[in-house]
Amino acid sequence: MSKLKLIIQREYLTRVRKKSFIIGTLLAPVGLLVYFLVIVGLTKYESGGEINVVVQDEAGVVGIIPDEKGVRYIPSGGRTLEQLKEAVVEGQYDGVLRIPQLASLKQNDLTIFYYSDKKMAPEKREFIERRVAKKVREFKIDSLHLDRASLEYLDTDVSIDPEKITEKGEDESKYTIGVGLVIGGIMAFIMFFMVMMYGQMVMRSVMEEKTNRIVEVMMSSVRPFQLMLGKIIGAGAVGLTQVVAWIVLSGAVMFVVPLLVDVDPQAMQPPVTAGQPQIDPEMAQGEAFRVFSELGKQNWTLLVGSFVIFFLGGYFIYSSMFAAIGSAMGDDYGEGQALVLPVTIPIILAFYIVAFVGIRNPDSGLMVFASMFPLFSPIVMPFRMAFSPPMWQIILSLVLTIGAAFFFVWMAGRIYRVGILLYGKKVSFKEIGKWLFY
């Protein structure tokens, strides 16, 4: 046990003290800060400047159009289209907007024409289309003598609120599914990212020591299994340290961003199309309160506790396989890619199952199977747990994952003890299979 502790300590301190680790840990939050500053800057950037558009309203429906977001509307003043075109050529205006006659009030589509030799920015085009569409809608409402206030009652937002028939389980709301998808998706992505990143870190560490022949000296005093297990635990501790540092520094970045720039929430919202109702701030505040209330209903103790166990199980499963592959690789990393592919396929496939099947039906047969299969369960089951699956499925999945972790660590140790001292030979899966029975 003392030798294992020394190996873990060496693996941890060696990597944590590296300049690349320190710089990478510090630069990630700085990159996040730069990212947010760029996003805020882009939302405030006015592209293309202001354009002056003279409007020839043949339909007589738009009247005076207020200026907005870099588009200035100017009435034609009774001039003909040819006169307006000539004014554009002379540089008085940037373009002519001609609105043709409506065939009837039942017309659902209207094509308007813009005359100019200059290309119009897509953003400006969207603003003009939306503004004219709103004016035409108001014209039709007035022509049909409709009450605008009454028309707002026609739009009805329909949502399903699940209700229990018996007292089994907790009552759900219309926000339950959405909140579950967000929580499950975040947990699945974190699991996928961390297992892939730190599993390959173990593989690179094994390859470096094998290439530098350091492992030959270490093997004279420790068993191969102890060396492999120490590297897996040490690399995992390095990854955990980096994640904790990122969380703390990222929280500081999120606190600093509002102090550096004035963020306008309205600027971050997409433009409202014609006929779409404006968002009521009080209603939005009520919706946010109900979402937070739904978050409070989650069993966070079970979610977080199980997530940690699934992460450790998944990490040991895939890190042990990556360590075994790293010990079997030669000096040429490119030739060893064929050995890495079978290890990464289950991780990617599990993420795809969540992305394409889980978001549609978290309790489908494929999702239940994937949440039990040890190579998929570290990613799939944390996603399903946000939807409160049966407790027996969670317990069974945990048992299978822990059992699989012990099995794969043992199997990787059998491969590691042979491959770590093998040099100058290209290894196949058939030969790796023979190492298990040496």
C-alpha positions in Angstrom: 0.0 0.0 0.0 2.9 2.4 0.8 4.3 1.8 -2.7 1.0 2.5 -4.3 0.7 5.7 -2.3 4.2 6.7 -3.5 3.2 6.1 -7.2 0.0 8.1 -6.8 1.9 10.9 -5.2 4.6 10.9 -7.8 2.1 10.8 -10.7 0.0 13.6 -9.1 2.9 16.0 -8.2 4.8 15.4 -11.4 1.8 16.5 -13.5 0.5 19.3 -11.3 3.9 21.0 -11.2 4.2 21.0 -15.0 4.1 24.5 -16.6 1.6 23.1 -19.2 -0.8 22.1 -16.4 -0.5 25.4 -14.6 -0.8 27.5 -17.8 -3.7 25.4 -19.1 -5.6 25.6 -15.8 -5.2 29.4 -15.7 -5.8 30.0 -19.4 -9.2 28.2 -19.5 -11.0 30.7 -17.3 -9.2 33.6 -19.1 -10.4 32.1 -22.4 -14.0 31.9 -20.9 -13.7 35.6 -20.0 -12.5 36.6 -23.5 -15.4 34.5 -24.9 -18.0 36.3 -22.9 -16.5 39.7 -23.8 -16.5 38.8 -27.5 -20.2 37.7 -27.3 -21.2 40.9 -25.5 -19.3 42.9 -28.0 -20.9 41.2 -31.0 -24.4 41.8 -29.6 -23.7 45.5 -29.4 -22.0 45.7 -32.8 -24.0 47.6 -35.4 -23.2 46.0 -38.7 -23.3 48.0 -41.9 -24.1 51.5 -40.4 -27.3 53.4 -41.1 -29.1 53.2 -44.5 -31.6 55.6 -45.9 -34.5 53.9 -47.6 -37.1 55.9 -49.5 -40.5 54.2 -49.4 -43.0 54.2 -52.3 -46.2 52.9 -50.9 -48.3 52.0 -53.9 -50.6 49.9 -51.6 -51.2 52.8 -49.2 -50.9 50.4 -46.2 -47.7 51.3 -44.4 -48.0 55.0 -43.8 -45.1 56.4 -41.8 -42.6 53.8 -40.7 -40.5 54.6 -37.6 -36.8 54.2 -37.9 -35.2 51.3 -36.2 -31.7 49.7 -35.8 -29.9 51.4 -38.5 -32.7 51.7 -41.1 -34.2 55.2 -41.8 -37.5 55.2 -43.7 -38.2 58.3 -45.8 -41.6 58.9 -47.6 -41.5 59.2 -51.4 -43.3 62.6 -51.4 -45.3 61.8 -54.5 -42.3 61.2 -56.7 -42.4 58.4 -59.3 -40.3 55.3 -59.2 -38.0 56.5 -61.9 -37.4 59.8 -60.0 -36.6 57.9 -56.9 -34.2 55.6 -58.7 -32.4 58.6 -60.1 -32.1 60.1 -56.6 -30.5 56.8 -55.4 -28.0 57.0 -58.3 -27.2 60.6 -57.3 -26.4 59.3 -53.8 -29.4 61.0 -52.0 -30.6 57.6 -50.7 -29.3 54.1 -50.4 -32.3 52.4 -52.0 -35.9 52.5 -53.0 -38.5 50.3 -51.2 -41.5 49.7 -53.4 -44.6 48.2 -51.8 -47.1 47.0 -54.5 -50.9 46.9 -54.3 -52.6 44.2 -52.3 -54.7 41.9 -54.5 -57.2 41.5 -51.6 -57.3 41.5 -47.9 -57.1 37.6 -48.1 -53.6 37.8 -49.6 -51.2 35.9 -47.3 -48.0 36.6 -49.1 -46.6 39.9 -50.3 -43.5 40.5 -52.3 -41.9 44.0 -51.9 -39.1 45.3 -54.1 -35.8 47.0 -53.1 -34.0 48.9 -55.8 -30.3 49.6 -55.2 -26.9 48.8 -56.7 -25.6 48.2 -53.1 -26.0 44.9 -51.4 -28.3 44.9 -48.4 -27.1 43.3 -45.2 -29.2 40.2 -44.2 -29.9 41.9 -40.8 -31.3 45.0 -42.5 -33.4 42.9 -44.8 -34.9 41.1 -41.9 -35.7 44.4 -40.1 -37.5 45.8 -43.2 -39.5 42.6 -43.8 -40.6 42.4 -40.2 -41.6 46.1 -40.0 -43.6 46.0 -43.3 -45.3 42.8 -42.3 -46.4 44.4 -39.0 -47.7 47.5 -40.9 -49.7 45.3 -43.4 -51.2 43.3 -40.5 -52.3 46.5 -38.8 -53.8 47.7 -42.1 -55.8 44.5 -42.6 -57.1 44.6 -39.0 -58.3 48.2 -39.5 -59.8 47.4 -42.9 -61.8 44.4 -41.6 -62.9 46.6 -38.6 -61.5 44.1 -36.1 -60.9 44.8 -32.4 -57.1 44.5 -31.8 -57.6 43.8 -28.1 -60.0 40.9 -29.0 -57.5 39.4 -31.4 -55.0 38.9 -28.7 -57.4 36.4 -27.1 -57.1 34.1 -30.1 -53.6 33.0 -29.3 -53.6 30.3 -26.7 -50.6 28.6 -25.2 -51.4 25.0 -24.6 -49.2 22.9 -22.3 -49.6 19.5 -20.7 -49.5 19.3 -16.9 -49.1 15.7 -15.8 -51.3 14.6 -12.9 -51.1 11.5 -10.8 -54.1 9.2 -10.4 -52.7 7.4 -7.3 -50.4 8.7 -4.6 -47.3 6.8 -6.0 -44.4 9.1 -6.8 -44.3 12.9 -6.9 -46.6 15.1 -8.8 -45.1 16.5 -12.0 -45.5 19.8 -13.7 -45.1 21.0 -17.3 -41.6 22.0 -16.5 -40.5 18.6 -15.2 -39.5 17.2 -18.6 -37.6 20.4 -19.7 -35.7 20.6 -16.4 -34.9 16.9 -16.6 -33.5 17.2 -20.1 -31.3 20.1 -19.1 -29.9 18.4 -16.0 -29.5 15.0 -17.7 -27.9 16.5 -20.7 -25.4 18.5 -18.6 -24.5 15.4 -16.6 -24.1 13.2 -19.7 -21.9 15.8 -21.4 -19.7 16.3 -18.3 -19.3 12.5 -18.0 -18.4 12.1 -21.7 -15.9 14.9 -21.6 -14.1 14.0 -18.4 -13.9 10.2 -19.2 -12.5 10.9 -22.6 -10.1 13.6 -21.5 -8.6 12.0 -18.4 -8.7 8.4 -19.8 -6.5 9.5 -22.7 -4.3 11.4 -20.1 -3.6 8.0 -18.5 -2.7 6.5 -21.9 -0.3 9.3 -22.8 1.4 9.0 -19.4 1.9 5.3 -19.8 3.3 5.8 -23.3 5.7 8.5 -22.2 7.2 6.4 -19.4 7.4 3.4 -21.7 9.1 5.4 -24.5 11.6 7.0 -22.0 12.3 3.6 -20.4 11.6 5.0 -17.0 9.2 2.2 -16.4 12.0 -0.4 -16.5 13.6 1.2 -13.4 10.2 1.5 -11.6 9.3 -2.2 -12.4 12.3 -3.3 -10.4 10.7 -2.2 -7.1 6.9 -2.3 -7.7 4.5 -4.8 -9.3 3.0 -3.9 -12.7 -0.5 -3.8 -11.3 0.5 -1.4 -8.6 2.1 0.9 -11.2 -0.9 0.9 -13.5 -3.4 1.5 -10.6 -1.2 4.3 -9.2 -1.1 6.0 -12.6 -4.9 5.7 -13.0 -5.6 7.2 -9.5 -2.9 9.8 -9.8 -4.2 11.0 -13.2 -7.7 11.1 -11.9 -6.6 13.2 -9.0 -4.9 15.6 -11.4 -8.1 15.9 -13.4 -10.2 16.4 -10.3 -7.8 19.2 -9.2 -8.1 20.9 -12.6 -11.9 20.7 -12.7 -12.2 22.2 -9.2 -9.8 25.0 -10.2 -11.8 25.6 -13.3 -15.1 25.8 -11.4 -13.7 28.3 -8.9 -12.0 30.5 -11.5 -15.0 30.3 -13.8 -17.2 31.4 -11.0 -14.9 34.4 -10.5 -15.1 35.1 -14.2 -18.9 35.1 -14.2 -18.8 37.6 -11.3 -16.3 39.9 -13.0 -18.0 40.0 -16.5 -21.0 42.2 -15.3 -18.5 44.6 -13.7 -16.5 45.0 -16.9 -19.3 45.4 -19.4 -22.9 46.6 -19.3 -24.9 43.6 -20.5 -28.3 44.5 -22.0 -30.6 41.4 -21.7 -32.8 42.7 -24.5 -29.8 42.8 -26.9 -29.2 39.1 -26.2 -32.7 38.2 -27.2 -33.6 37.2 -30.8 -35.8 39.8 -32.7 -39.5 39.5 -32.3 -41.3 38.7 -35.5 -44.5 40.3 -36.7 -47.6 39.2 -34.8 -45.5 37.7 -32.0 -46.5 38.9 -28.6 -44.0 40.8 -26.5 -42.7 39.0 -23.4 -44.3 40.2 -20.2 -41.5 40.8 -17.6 -43.7 39.7 -14.7 -44.8 36.6 -16.6 -41.1 35.8 -17.4 -40.3 36.2 -13.7 -43.1 33.9 -12.7 -41.9 31.3 -15.2 -38.3 31.5 -13.8 -39.7 31.1 -10.3 -41.5 27.9 -11.3 -38.4 26.5 -13.1 -36.3 27.1 -9.9 -39.1 25.5 -7.9 -38.9 22.4 -10.2 -35.1 22.3 -9.7 -35.7 22.3 -5.9 -37.9 19.2 -6.3 -35.0 17.2 -7.6 -33.3 14.7 -5.3 -29.9 16.3 -5.5 -28.4 14.0 -2.9 -29.2 11.0 -5.0 -28.2 12.7 -8.2 -24.9 14.0 -7.0 -24.0 10.9 -5.0 -24.8 8.5 -7.9 -23.1 10.8 -10.4 -19.8 10.6 -8.4 -20.1 6.8 -8.2 -20.9 6.5 -11.9 -18.0 8.9 -12.7 -15.5 6.8 -10.7 -16.8 3.6 -12.2 -16.7 4.9 -15.7 -13.3 6.5 -15.2 -11.8 3.3 -13.9 -13.3 1.2 -16.7 -12.1 3.4 -19.5 -8.8 4.6 -17.9 -7.8 1.0 -17.3 -8.5 0.2 -21.0 -6.6 3.3 -22.1 -3.7 2.3 -19.8 -3.7 -1.2 -21.3 -3.7 0.2 -24.8 -0.9 2.7 -23.9 1.3 -0.2 -22.6 0.7 -2.1 -25.9 1.6 0.8 -28.2 5.0 1.3 -29.7 6.8 4.4 -30.5 4.6 5.3 -33.4 1.3 6.8 -32.0 -0.2 6.7 -35.5 0.0 2.9 -35.7 -1.6 2.6 -32.3 -4.8 4.4 -33.4 -6.3 1.1 -34.4 -6.1 0.0 -30.8 -7.6 3.2 -29.5 -10.7 3.2 -31.7 -12.5 0.2 -30.1 -12.1 1.9 -26.7 -13.5 5.3 -27.8 -16.5 3.8 -29.8 -18.5 2.8 -26.7 -18.1 6.3 -25.2 -19.2 8.0 -28.4 -22.0 5.6 -29.0 -23.4 6.1 -25.4 -23.4 9.9 -26.0 -25.2 9.4 -29.3 -27.8 7.2 -27.6 -28.5 10.0 -25.1 -28.5 12.7 -27.8 -30.8 11.0 -30.3 -32.9 8.6 -28.2 -32.8 9.9 -24.6 -34.2 13.3 -25.4 -37.2 11.7 -27.1 -38.0 9.0 -24.5 -35.7 8.5 -21.5 -37.5 5.3 -20.5 -37.4 3.6 -23.9 -36.2 0.0 -24.1 -32.8 1.1 -25.6 -32.3 3.6 -22.9 -33.0 1.1 -20.2 -30.6 -1.4 -21.7 -27.9 1.3 -22.2 -28.3 2.4 -18.6 -27.6 -1.1 -17.5 -24.7 -2.0 -19.9 -21.5 -1.1 -18.0 -19.8 0.4 -21.0 -22.7 2.8 -21.6 -24.2 3.2 -18.1 -21.7 5.8 -16.7 -23.0 8.2 -19.4 -26.6 7.0 -19.9 -27.8 6.4 -16.4 -26.9 9.9 -15.0 -29.0 11.3 -17.8 -32.0 9.0 -16.9 -31.7 9.8 -13.2 -33.0 13.3 -13.9 -36.3 11.6 -14.8 -36.6 9.5 -11.7 -36.2 5.9 -13.0 -37.2 3.0 -10.7 -34.8 2.7 -7.8 -34.0 -1.0 -8.6 -32.7 0.1 -12.0 -30.4 2.6 -10.4 -29.1 0.1 -7.8 -28.6 -2.6 -10.5 -26.8 -0.2 -12.8 -24.5 0.9 -9.9 -23.7 -2.7 -9.0 -22.9 -3.6 -12.6 -20.8 -0.5 -13.1 -18.7 -1.1 -10.0 -18.3 -4.8 -10.8 -17.3 -4.0 -14.4 -14.7 -1.4 -13.0 -13.0 -4.2 -10.9 -13.1 -6.6 -13.9 -11.6 -4.1 -16.4 -8.9 -3.0 -13.9 -7.9 -6.6 -13.4 -8.0 -7.4 -17.1 -6.0 -4.2 -17.9 -3.4 -5.3 -15.3 -2.9 -8.6 -17.1 -2.3 -6.8 -20.4 -0.2 -4.0 -18.8 2.3 -6.4 -17.1 3.3 -7.8 -20.5 2.9 -4.9 -22.9 4.8 -2.3 -20.7 8.1 -4.1 -21.3 7.5 -5.0 -24.9 9.4 -2.8 -27.4 9.8 -2.7 -31.2 6.8 -4.8 -32.1 3.4 -3.9 -33.6 0.8 -5.6 -31.5 -2.6 -6.9 -32.7 -5.8 -7.6 -30.7 -5.2 -11.3 -31.1 -1.9 -11.1 -29.4 -3.3 -8.8 -26.6 -5.9 -11.5 -26.0 -3.2 -14.1 -25.5 -1.5 -11.9 -22.8 -4.6 -12.3 -20.6 -3.8 -16.0 -20.1 0.0 -15.8 -19.7 
